[in-house]
Amino acid sequence: MQIAKMSDSEVVKAFADIRWHSNGVNPICPNCGNTSKIYLITTRNEYKCNECHKRFSVTSGTLFHSYKLSLQTLLCAICLCFGNFEVKPKENEL
């Protein structure tokens, strides 16, 4: 399984691609709904909103928020549950 070989940053990117797919993969602050002034804190794998100054992760406000499992384990579980689901890099990233 490819997911088992992914780095932490690749797993965070894959979760972001899944979670915010409808918004063009741009993060949405779960606190204020802002989409334009958000940046990634790479050392913590968290996002910070410049509008409300709250930090959040790709799992904030989701079913997985309170789980203590790694994101890699959660992504493997999602792929196993949904069968043919694949995490692929975008064509411009190849």
C-alpha positions, 0 to 999 in steps of 0.5 A: 500500500502506497500510504504506508510509505508516505511521509507525515507532510504527504499524509497531511496534504492527502487529507487536505486534498480529500477534506477541502476538495470542493474548495479547490483544496484551499483550507477553510477555517472551522471557526470563522469560515475564512478561506483566504488568509490561512497558512500552514505551520509546517512544524506542527502540521496545523493551519492558522487563520489570520482572521480569528487567529485560531489554529486547526488541523485537517481533522478539526471538526471531523469524525477523526478529530478526537482520535489519537491514531496517526493520520497515516493510520486513519488514511489507511483505514479510509482507503480500506473502507472505501475500496478503490479510493486512491491518493494520487499526486496532481499532474502538475506535481509529477 
